[in-house]
Amino acid sequence: MGSLEKMEPCWWETKPKYLNEWLYEWRKRLYHKNPRTKYVEDYELSRIYALKQELQEKISIQKQTFKGENREKQV
């Protein structure tokens, strides 16, 4: 068997409608593959939520800069 990263597709590859839905499915599949996960999943989920938060911050910054560029072009 390969590593977990090779078995599980990245969220941008599966293109879910809702990230929370993907997190739920990922957690469920991970637990079925490895019963030890109950000890690890809190740490893993906290990492994923931190990445999600970071991603949302980057997106909001990009939106703000994009809006700023549009304002400059209109003037």
N, C-alpha and C positions, 0 to 999 in steps of 0.2 A: 504493500500500500504506500501511496505517496504521502506527502505532507498535507496538512489540513488546508493550507493555502492553495494547493493545486486542486483539491477536491471541491472546494467551495468557490463559486464565482464571485467576483467583486460586485458590489451593489450597482456600479455604473454599467456593468456588463448585462445584468439582468433587467435593468431599467424598471424598478418597481414604481407603482403609482404613489405609494406611501412608504417612507423609510422605516417607520415604526412597524409596519406590516412585515417588511423584510427582516427586521431585527427579530421579530417573534418567530418567523419561519427558520431563520438561521439558528436561533437558540434551540428550537425544538429538534432540528436535524442534528446539531452538534451533540445534544444530550443523548440521542439515540445511538450515535456512533461511539460515544465514549461516556460510560456511566460516571467516571470520575469528575465529569464536567461540573457537577453541583458545587464542587469546591473552587472551581476556576471561573465559573460563569459570571460571578459578580465583578471580578477583576476585568474580565473580557468585556462585559457590557459597559463598565465604566469607561474603558478605553474607547469603545465604539461611540458612546454618547459624547465623550470629549472630542473625538474626531468630527462627529456630526455638528457639534457646537462651533468648532473651528471653521468647518465648511460653511455654515450659515453666516458666520461673521465675515468670511471672505466674500461671499456672494453679496451681502449687504453693502460692503465697502465698494465692490465693483459696481453695484447699482448706483451708489451715490456718485462715484466718479463719472459714470456714464451720463447721469443726469446733469452733472456739472459741465461735461463736454458739450452736451446738447444746448445748454443755456448759452455757452460761449459762442456756439455756431449761429444761434438765432440772433444774437446781438451784433 
